[in-house]
């Protein structure tokens, strides 16, 4: 009996802090979805990947992980309340795997075809994230003018009513298409809720290896970044990384590294046992 008590005590001492605090583990949406175990210098993050929503993106991420691509990379950009970004082998924010691939986003599934660019009172939709007239001109109006094939001031003056009519009927999807984004209606795309894993990019079709994990919902990025996973466990680690001190360029002053990314078929048995019978506490779209 004494020996049994000692073993139990040892097991309890070995449990991570979250277990002692009684944290409820969420349940996978699909038991066949792969799990990404991101082992960082600040703790472990377990993410359910969504191959049905983003097959090419998930395949790319898993292939890079299995080759050790992400080992010893850093989170080079951290913005508290927004996201943590990594996956750049150079650590500069400009590196990648040497290739790029297309976005995997269904704008209709995300409701972007229903949201008007201009709302009541001539206000830009908040998801555009514009803060001035000049930004609205650059992001929406000028791309619309080019999409209509208008190439001179004289032609613009002659077609001004058409431009205004089109502008007020435009959806967010239309505006993003004018910026070069391409969408598929065959994917069950997901919004950028808290804990979402998404591809970082520099514009349409420029995905590579960089990714970010959101610290809150980011509707202004919806339709521009492929969401391909959701944190199952370790959101406390993501939030802790989000709190590290950064410089003026949002680069952590204290380096936070990804030691490894492992692709799993199942969560570790200990996590499954502790989470048995608990209900899913994950934020859902």
N, C-alpha and C positions, 0 to 999 in steps of 0.2 A: 504493500500500500504506500509506504514512504517513497519507494522508487517511482511509483506511478505519479504521485504528487510532484516529485521533482521534475519529471518529464513534462508534466502539464505546465509547471511554472516556467520551465525553459522555453516552451513553445510560446507562452504568453509574452515572455520577455523578447522573443524574436519577432513578434508582430510589429508592423509599422505603427506609427502614431495614429494614423487614421482609423485603425481597427480598434484601438483602445478608446477612441472618441465615439465609437459606434456609428461611423459614417455608413450610410446606406448605399450600396452599390447599384447602379443602374443595370438593366438587362439589355442585351443586344436586340436590335430590331429583327435581325435575321441571323439565326445560329450558324448559317453557312458563310456569312461575311467574314473576311479575314480581319485580324486584329494587328495593329501596329503598336509595338512596345517601344516607345522612345525613352531611352535611358539617358537622363541628363545628369549633370553635376549637381543639380538641385533636387533630384528625385525622379520618379518614374511616371510616365504618362501612357495610358492605354487608350487607343483610339480605334473605334469601329470604322472600317473602310467600306465604301459603298460602290462596288463595281457596277451595279445596275445603273446608278446615276451618272457615273463617269468612268466607263471601262478603260479607255486609253490612259487616263490620268492615274487611276489606281494601278494599272499594270506598270506604268513608268515608275511610280513611286516604289512599288515592291521590287522591281528589278534593280533600281539604284540601291535600295536598302540591302538587298541580298549580296550585292557586290562590295558592300562596305563603303559606298560613296559618302554616306552621311557621317561616318565615324570621325570624331574629333572636329566636326564643324561647329560653328558658334551661332548663337542667336545674335545677329549683328544689328538688329533694329527692334527696339522695345518701346512701346508707347502705352503707359499705364491707362487702363480703361478702354483700350482699343484693341491691341493685338501684340503678339510676339512673333518675330519673323526669323527664319533660318533657312538652311539648305544650300547656302552658297559656299563652295569649297574654297573660295578666295577670302571669304569673310569681309568683303568690301561692299556687297550689295549689288555688284555688277557681274558676278560669276555665275556659271551654270555648267551643264553637262556637255556643252558643245553642239547642241541642237535645240530646236524649239518645236512645239506642236500646238495644234488648235485647241480652243476652248471647248468645253462640253457643257453647254448651258441651254436650257429650255426656257426662253423668256416668257412663253405663254403659261407654263407651269408655275412660274414665279409671279404671275399676275402683272407683268410689266406692260402687257398689251392693253390693260384696263386703266392704267394710271396716266392721266394727261400731264404733259410737260408743263402747261400753263394752267394754274388753278384759279379759283374765283379771286377777283380783285387783281388780276394780272400778276399773280405771284408765281415764281418758279416752283416746281415740285420740290419739297425738301430733300428728297432722295438724290436730287442732282448735286447737292452739296455746294451750290454756288453762293457767293457772298457779295457779288457786285454785278452791275449791268454789264461790265466788260467781260466777266467770266461767262455770263449767260450768252453773250454774243459769240464768244469763242467756242463754247461747248455745244450750243444748240443752233443759233441763227446762221452763222457762217457755214457750218456743215450742211444745213438745210438748203441754203442758197446754191452751194456746189452740187448737191444732189438733184436740184431742179435744173441743173445745166445752165445757170445764169453766170455769165462771164464778164459782164460789163455793168457800169453804173447806169447806162442808158437802158439796158435790158431790165435791170432791177427796178428802175423807176416805172417802166411800162408794166411790170408784173407784180407790183407791190401788193395789190389786193390779193393776188394768188398766194404770195408768200405769207401774208398775215393769216389768210384763211387756213392754209396748210399748217401753220405754226400752232394755231389754236385747236386744231383737230389732232395734233400729233400725240402719240403715246411715248412713254419712256422707251419702250422697245424701238419705236421709229427713230428716236433721237440717237440711241446707241447704235442702231444699224447704220445711220449716217456717219457715225464715227469709225465704222469699220468692223463692228462686232457681227459675228455670224452665229445664228442660233439653230438648234435642232428641236423639233417637236416630238421626238421619239424618246426623250430622256426624262426620268422623274427627278428633275433638278430640285435642289433644296436651298432655302434661304440661309443667309449668314447670321445664324443665331449664336448666342454665347457658346463657346466651346467648339465651334465649327473649324474643321481643317480645310483650308482652301489653298489654291495655287496663287502665288505672288507672280506678277508679271509687269511688263512695261507698256502694255497696250494689247490690242486684239491679237490673238494667235501667237503670243510670245512666251508660252509656258515652257519651263525647263526642269529645274530641280528645286527652286526656291518655293517655300510654303509659309503660311502663317496660321496661327491659331487665335481665334477671336476671344477677347475678354468681355465682350458685350455684343449685342446685335449691331450690325453695321449695314443698314439698308442702302446707304449711298454707294456701297460696293456691289450690291446685288445686280446680277446681269453682266458683271465685268470680271468676275473671278469664279473659277470652277470650284464648287464645294464637293469634296470627295471623302469626307470623314467627319466623325463627331466624337468628342472626348467621352469615354466611358468611365474612366477613373483617372484621377490625377489632376483634376481641375485646380486643386489647391496648389499644385506645383506650378501650373501655368500662371496662376495669379501671383505666386511668389516671384516668379521670373519677371512678371509685369511690374513688380514693385522695386526692382533693382535700380540703383542710381545710374543715370545716363548723362551723356554730354549733350551739347547743343544740337547734334545731329541724330539724337536718340540711340546712340551706340552705348551699350552698357560699359560703365567704368570698370566694373568687375566682370571678367569674362565668364559667361555661362555657356558650357559646351554640351553638345550631343555626343555622348560616349559611343552609342550604337543605336541602330534601329533594327529591331527584330520583327519579322512577320510570323504571327502565330495563327494556328487554327482555332485555338481555344484560349480563354483566360487561364492563368495559372490556377491549379486546383485549390490553393488556399483562398484565392479571391472568390472562386465559385462557391466554396463551402460557406464563406462568411456572407456572401450575397444571396444564398439560397433562401427563397421565400420572401425576399424583399421585393418591393415594387419598384418599377422604373422611375427614377427621379430626374431623368434627363429632360432638358427643355426640348420640346418637339415643335416642328413648324406648325 
